[in-house]
Amino acid sequence: MAEFSRIKRIARVIILITCVITIGLSGCQVTERVPDASLPQSGEDMRSETQETNETQTLDEEETKREIPEIYYTYHHLSAPEQALYLEILDALTAMSGEVSVSTLDSALLDRVFEYVLNDHPELFYVEGFQYTEHFIGDALTQITFAGTYSMTRDEARRSLVDIEKTLSGCMHEVPLNEDEYSTVKYLYEYLIDNTEYDKDAENNQNICSVFLGGRSVCQGYAKAMQYMLQKVGMQSVLVTGYTGTERHAWNLVRVNGCYYYLDPTWGDASYTYDGSETRQAEDAVFLPPVNYDYFLVTTDELSKTHTFEDTAALPVCDSTQDNYYVREGLYFDHYDRGQLENIFDSDAVKMADYVTLKCADEQVYREMLAEIIDDRQIFGIIHVSEGTISYASNEALCTISFWNIF
């Protein structure tokens, strides 16, 4: 994952102060002319002042009325001053405008809110970073102006967006849109993984162009592409960054059927994720299913076993499991249940795929399942064969057991 560039440009504005020498007084005096309250102002002055006041009120009212869709998670979890700055940055980046004045004198806040904007808006794929100018009067900082830096011209960005929409048109036409958002997320997750290969050398691998125009990317490209598709169907999602081990990584927070979950589409690409498993099998090679669901709609506790969060915008505690893949697909076990196992292995889905992964609620259930299915060799009775070879892998950290070459 690459960090965005930030260029600081400081401009000192020197104001000449005229010294007014008054007879009888020595030294310099800076004076500011203020209208005498006891003197009536001209009608023109009063009309001008009233007009400025009305214009200011109109701008304030327009800003107040501006509704930002709920799909942009971070914006709705900021303070009012941060939201104002967020919109200033967003408008400047969207328009690819030159320097604009912003409503803060805090460069650290500017840096932080810039990241918030990018974490909410994967469509800003052409943004490379930003630069800001600090304006001083003497030693007093009076203004900061902001300007984005870009990897494309306006025309190039516009053409890229048209190409992205063409690429996604088929996917968006087929995506299931109904009251159950689980099926929508699952469809988009599988579409992304089926159409993308992990490649550290991919061009534009920090943005959605690498995925939708090149079909190859890294974690930030995967996560932003997933977010882009979710937002297109009206679902709230945000880019989350942190670490897996010592490597920087990116994934998603998504709201599904009213609850928050984490989703890591990069680790859903099985060739990238099947790591650290404790494997016991007859053959040397570990089977890699086309899609891995271990990090599909998981809780904070589950994700925290392998992912470390950066200190960014406030994130919710995700504690729901109702739309976790294994729960929804009937592959979740809170105790050993032979009847449930027989139903799973008898299902058309498992017979067609010739593989399945089971998820256990905790380590105790995991060990009980291994003892019954593997150590006691009940697996052969469950799949109704008297002998043969079945390949499997067990992952103690995730409490999962995977089977393939079943039939």
C-alpha distance (Angstrom), angle and dihedral (degrees) to the residues before:
residue distance angle dihedral
M1 . . .
A2 3.79 . .
E3 3.77 126.2 .
F4 3.78 121.5 -128.5
S5 3.77 117.7 -108.4
R6 3.78 121.4 -112.4
I7 3.79 121.5 -164.0
K8 3.78 117.8 -164.5
R9 3.77 116.3 -155.5
I10 3.79 116.6 179.3
A11 3.77 120.1 -160.3
R12 3.77 119.0 -170.6
V13 3.80 113.1 -152.5
I14 3.77 112.0 -154.1
I15 3.79 115.3 -153.3
L16 3.79 116.4 -161.2
I17 3.78 110.8 -133.6
T18 3.73 115.4 -153.5
C19 3.77 115.8 -140.4
V20 3.74 113.7 -136.2
I21 3.77 112.9 -156.6
T22 3.77 114.0 -156.0
I23 3.79 120.2 -161.3
G24 3.76 109.5 -106.9
L25 3.88 92.4 22.8
S26 3.73 127.0 81.8
G27 3.80 129.5 -151.3
C28 3.81 134.3 32.6
Q29 3.75 127.9 -48.7
V30 3.82 128.1 -167.7
T31 3.75 111.2 -152.3
E32 3.81 131.6 -170.4
R33 3.74 117.7 -157.7
V34 3.80 110.3 -129.5
P35 3.80 120.6 179.8
D36 3.77 111.3 -107.7
A37 3.78 107.5 -110.1
S38 3.78 89.8 -145.6
L39 3.80 92.1 61.3
P40 3.81 121.1 77.7
Q41 3.81 115.0 -118.0
S42 3.75 120.8 -130.4
G43 3.80 118.3 -95.7
E44 3.81 90.3 -116.0
D45 3.80 91.7 53.5
M46 3.78 90.9 49.1
R47 3.82 92.3 48.4
S48 3.81 90.7 49.0
E49 3.79 91.9 50.3
T50 3.80 91.7 47.5
Q51 3.81 90.7 49.3
E52 3.82 91.9 51.3
T53 3.81 90.2 48.6
N54 3.80 91.5 50.3
E55 3.80 91.9 47.7
T56 3.80 91.1 50.4
Q57 3.79 91.0 49.0
T58 3.81 90.4 48.8
L59 3.82 91.5 51.5
D60 3.80 91.0 47.8
E61 3.80 90.9 49.2
E62 3.81 91.6 48.7
E63 3.79 90.8 50.7
T64 3.80 90.4 47.8
K65 3.82 91.3 50.2
R66 3.81 93.5 48.8
E67 3.77 105.8 111.1
I68 3.79 118.6 -153.9
P69 3.82 113.1 -157.7
E70 3.80 117.4 -112.4
I71 3.79 90.8 -120.3
Y72 3.82 86.7 84.0
Y73 3.78 100.2 78.0
T74 3.80 101.6 -178.8
Y75 3.80 96.4 51.3
H76 3.79 91.3 58.0
H77 3.81 91.8 52.9
L78 3.81 97.2 54.6
S79 3.78 131.4 94.4
A80 3.82 118.8 -103.9
P81 3.85 94.0 -99.7
E82 3.81 90.3 48.1
Q83 3.81 90.7 49.4
A84 3.81 90.4 52.1
L85 3.81 91.1 51.4
Y86 3.82 90.4 44.6
L87 3.81 90.7 56.8
E88 3.80 92.4 46.9
I89 3.81 90.7 53.5
L90 3.81 93.2 42.4
D91 3.80 92.8 51.3
A92 3.82 92.0 48.0
L93 3.82 92.9 49.4
T94 3.80 93.9 43.7
A95 3.80 91.9 51.3
M96 3.84 92.3 38.8
S97 3.78 85.3 -135.9
G98 3.78 129.3 169.4
E99 3.77 124.6 -105.9
V100 3.80 115.2 -28.2
S101 3.76 130.0 -175.5
V102 3.79 115.2 -112.2
S103 3.78 131.2 -155.1
T104 3.79 97.8 -116.2
L105 3.79 137.6 72.5
D106 3.81 91.4 -164.5
S107 3.81 110.6 99.1
A108 3.82 91.8 -170.3
L109 3.81 89.9 56.7
L110 3.80 89.8 47.6
D111 3.78 90.1 53.5
R112 3.80 92.8 47.6
V113 3.81 96.2 47.1
F114 3.81 90.4 46.8
E115 3.82 87.1 59.7
Y116 3.81 90.0 47.6
V117 3.81 90.5 55.0
L118 3.80 92.8 50.5
N119 3.80 91.9 45.9
D120 3.81 88.6 56.4
H121 3.81 99.0 41.0
P122 3.83 119.0 53.7
E123 3.82 88.9 168.1
L124 3.83 88.1 75.4
F125 3.80 88.2 79.8
Y126 3.81 92.5 140.6
V127 3.83 94.3 62.3
E128 3.81 114.7 107.7
G129 3.77 100.0 173.2
F130 3.77 139.5 -66.1
Q131 3.77 144.9 -101.3
Y132 3.75 130.0 -148.2
T133 3.76 136.4 -163.7
E134 3.78 124.0 -145.5
H135 3.79 114.6 -148.1
F136 3.79 119.8 -154.6
I137 3.75 137.0 -170.2
G138 3.73 101.4 -157.1
D139 3.79 104.3 -44.9
A140 3.80 93.8 -26.7
L141 3.80 117.8 103.7
T142 3.80 105.7 -136.4
Q143 3.81 105.8 167.5
I144 3.79 145.4 8.0
T145 3.79 121.7 -151.9
F146 3.81 121.6 -161.5
A147 3.80 133.6 -154.2
G148 3.78 130.1 174.9
T149 3.79 123.3 -131.2
Y150 3.79 116.8 -138.6
S151 3.80 140.8 -157.8
M152 3.80 92.8 -152.4
T153 3.76 140.9 36.4
R154 3.80 119.4 -112.0
D155 3.80 91.0 -100.0
E156 3.79 93.0 48.5
A157 3.80 91.3 49.3
R158 3.80 91.3 48.3
R159 3.81 92.3 50.3
S160 3.80 91.8 47.2
L161 3.79 90.8 52.4
V162 3.82 90.9 50.8
D163 3.82 89.6 51.6
I164 3.80 91.3 48.2
E165 3.80 91.2 52.1
K166 3.81 90.3 49.6
T167 3.80 90.5 51.7
L168 3.80 91.8 50.1
S169 3.80 97.4 42.8
G170 3.80 94.1 93.1
C171 3.79 93.0 45.7
M172 3.79 93.0 48.3
H173 3.80 90.5 48.6
E174 3.81 92.4 54.4
V175 3.81 100.5 38.2
P176 3.82 111.6 117.3
L177 3.80 109.1 -118.0
N178 3.78 112.7 -171.9
E179 3.77 140.6 119.9
D180 3.80 91.7 -76.0
E181 3.81 104.5 75.4
Y182 3.82 91.5 -173.7
S183 3.80 92.0 79.3
T184 3.82 90.9 49.1
V185 3.81 93.7 52.9
K186 3.80 92.6 44.1
Y187 3.80 92.0 51.4
L188 3.82 93.2 49.9
Y189 3.83 92.1 44.2
E190 3.80 91.4 53.4
Y191 3.81 92.5 43.5
L192 3.81 91.1 53.6
I193 3.80 94.3 48.6
D194 3.81 94.3 43.4
N195 3.80 91.1 52.7
T196 3.81 101.8 39.7
E197 3.79 134.9 68.0
Y198 3.79 122.8 -159.7
D199 3.80 108.4 -114.3
K200 3.81 125.2 162.0
D201 3.79 90.1 -162.1
A202 3.79 95.8 53.6
E203 3.80 116.3 129.8
N204 3.83 115.4 -110.3
N205 3.79 88.6 8.6
Q206 3.81 92.9 161.0
N207 3.80 93.9 64.2
I208 3.80 144.0 41.5
C209 3.81 95.3 -91.1
S210 3.80 90.4 75.4
V211 3.81 90.7 57.3
F212 3.80 103.6 37.9
L213 3.80 98.7 33.5
G214 3.80 101.7 28.4
G215 3.80 105.7 25.3
R216 3.81 90.8 -138.1
S217 3.80 130.0 90.1
V218 3.81 150.0 129.5
C219 3.79 132.6 -109.1
Q220 3.80 97.9 -68.8
G221 3.79 91.6 48.5
Y222 3.82 91.4 49.3
A223 3.80 93.2 47.8
K224 3.81 95.3 45.9
A225 3.80 91.4 46.9
M226 3.81 90.5 51.2
Q227 3.80 90.0 48.8
Y228 3.81 92.1 47.8
M229 3.80 92.3 54.4
L230 3.79 93.9 44.6
Q231 3.79 91.5 51.1
K232 3.80 90.7 48.8
V233 3.81 89.4 60.7
G234 3.80 91.4 45.5
M235 3.80 100.1 -101.5
Q236 3.80 123.0 137.9
S237 3.79 114.8 -115.9
V238 3.78 136.9 152.9
L239 3.79 136.1 -168.4
V240 3.82 112.9 -109.6
T241 3.80 122.2 -165.1
G242 3.77 133.9 -164.4
Y243 3.78 140.3 107.4
T244 3.78 141.2 -59.5
G245 3.76 103.7 -160.2
T246 3.81 104.7 -41.2
E247 3.81 96.0 -29.1
R248 3.78 124.1 96.4
H249 3.77 112.9 -118.0
A250 3.80 142.0 179.2
W251 3.79 133.0 -149.1
N252 3.82 139.8 151.8
L253 3.75 141.7 -91.5
V254 3.81 110.2 -153.1
R255 3.79 135.2 179.2
V256 3.81 112.4 -135.7
N257 3.80 123.1 -179.5
G258 3.79 90.2 -18.3
C259 3.84 98.0 -49.7
Y260 3.80 131.2 96.4
Y261 3.80 123.7 -121.3
Y262 3.78 138.7 167.1
L263 3.77 121.2 -118.9
D264 3.80 127.7 -172.6
P265 3.81 110.0 -166.5
T266 3.81 93.4 178.1
W267 3.78 91.1 59.6
G268 3.78 87.6 45.3
D269 3.79 86.6 69.1
A270 3.79 94.6 88.9
S271 3.80 96.8 -153.1
Y272 3.81 87.4 62.3
T273 3.79 100.4 39.3
Y274 3.78 110.1 41.4
D275 3.77 94.1 99.9
G276 3.79 134.7 127.8
S277 3.79 95.7 22.5
E278 3.76 122.5 147.7
T279 3.77 103.1 -128.0
R280 3.81 130.9 -162.5
Q281 3.78 114.7 172.5
A282 3.75 144.1 130.4
E283 3.81 95.4 -115.6
D284 3.78 127.4 58.2
A285 3.80 98.8 -129.7
V286 3.81 120.4 78.3
F287 3.78 112.5 -135.2
L288 3.79 114.3 -120.1
P289 3.81 115.1 -155.5
P290 3.80 115.0 -144.4
V291 3.82 91.4 -113.4
N292 3.80 127.8 29.2
Y293 3.82 116.3 -152.9
D294 3.81 99.5 -174.0
Y295 3.81 90.5 108.0
F296 3.79 99.0 35.0
L297 3.82 110.6 121.2
V298 3.79 98.7 -21.2
T299 3.79 135.0 164.1
T300 3.78 128.1 -102.1
D301 3.81 90.1 -108.1
E302 3.79 92.3 51.8
L303 3.80 94.8 47.6
S304 3.80 93.1 44.4
K305 3.80 90.2 65.6
T306 3.81 88.7 75.0
H307 3.84 107.2 9.2
T308 3.81 130.0 67.5
F309 3.79 118.1 -157.3
E310 3.79 125.5 -133.3
D311 3.79 117.3 -131.2
T312 3.80 100.3 -100.3
A313 3.80 134.1 126.2
A314 3.80 116.9 -19.4
L315 3.79 111.2 -78.9
P316 3.81 125.7 -161.0
V317 3.77 124.8 -114.4
C318 3.80 103.8 -107.0
D319 3.79 107.0 -148.8
S320 3.80 104.4 148.2
T321 3.81 120.3 106.2
Q322 3.81 98.5 177.0
D323 3.82 93.5 106.0
N324 3.79 98.4 34.5
Y325 3.81 109.3 130.5
Y326 3.80 95.7 -119.0
V327 3.79 92.8 47.0
R328 3.81 93.9 48.2
E329 3.80 94.0 45.1
G330 3.82 94.5 48.8
L331 3.82 92.8 -113.3
Y332 3.83 96.6 116.7
F333 3.82 121.0 103.6
D334 3.79 127.0 -164.9
H335 3.84 89.2 173.9
Y336 3.78 137.4 5.2
D337 3.81 108.8 -75.3
R338 3.79 117.2 174.9
G339 3.79 92.8 -173.3
Q340 3.78 91.5 56.2
L341 3.80 90.0 48.1
E342 3.81 92.2 51.9
N343 3.79 91.0 50.6
I344 3.80 90.7 50.8
F345 3.81 95.1 49.9
D346 3.81 91.5 43.6
S347 3.81 92.8 53.5
D348 3.79 120.4 111.0
A349 3.83 90.7 -128.7
V350 3.81 93.5 59.8
K351 3.80 93.5 41.8
M352 3.79 90.8 51.8
A353 3.81 95.0 46.0
D354 3.81 94.5 38.0
Y355 3.80 89.7 -146.9
V356 3.79 138.8 74.3
T357 3.79 138.7 176.1
L358 3.81 121.6 -145.4
K359 3.81 122.7 -156.4
C360 3.80 122.9 -149.0
A361 3.80 123.7 -152.6
D362 3.80 94.3 -130.6
E363 3.79 144.5 -15.7
Q364 3.80 93.5 -82.2
V365 3.80 92.8 55.7
Y366 3.81 89.7 43.1
R367 3.80 92.5 56.1
E368 3.80 91.9 44.0
M369 3.81 90.3 52.8
L370 3.80 92.3 49.3
A371 3.78 91.6 48.7
E372 3.80 94.0 50.2
I373 3.79 100.3 37.9
I374 3.80 101.7 35.2
D375 3.78 111.2 16.7
D376 3.82 93.1 42.5
R377 3.82 90.3 37.5
Q378 3.78 93.1 -130.4
I379 3.80 89.8 145.5
F380 3.81 90.9 84.4
G381 3.77 92.2 54.9
I382 3.79 91.1 45.3
I383 3.81 92.3 56.3
H384 3.82 91.5 37.7
V385 3.80 100.1 -118.4
S386 3.80 126.8 123.6
E387 3.78 98.4 -148.5
G388 3.77 143.8 -2.6
T389 3.78 140.8 96.5
I390 3.77 125.9 -67.6
S391 3.79 121.8 -175.1
Y392 3.76 120.3 -142.3
A393 3.80 143.2 162.6
S394 3.77 128.6 -155.7
N395 3.79 127.0 -155.6
E396 3.79 113.4 -161.1
A397 3.81 94.6 -172.5
L398 3.81 92.3 56.4
C399 3.84 95.8 30.0
T400 3.81 91.5 -128.6
I401 3.79 132.6 139.9
S402 3.81 119.5 -162.3
F403 3.82 127.2 -164.1
W404 3.82 130.4 -168.3
N405 3.82 137.8 162.0
I406 3.79 83.2 45.6
F407 3.78 102.7 148.7
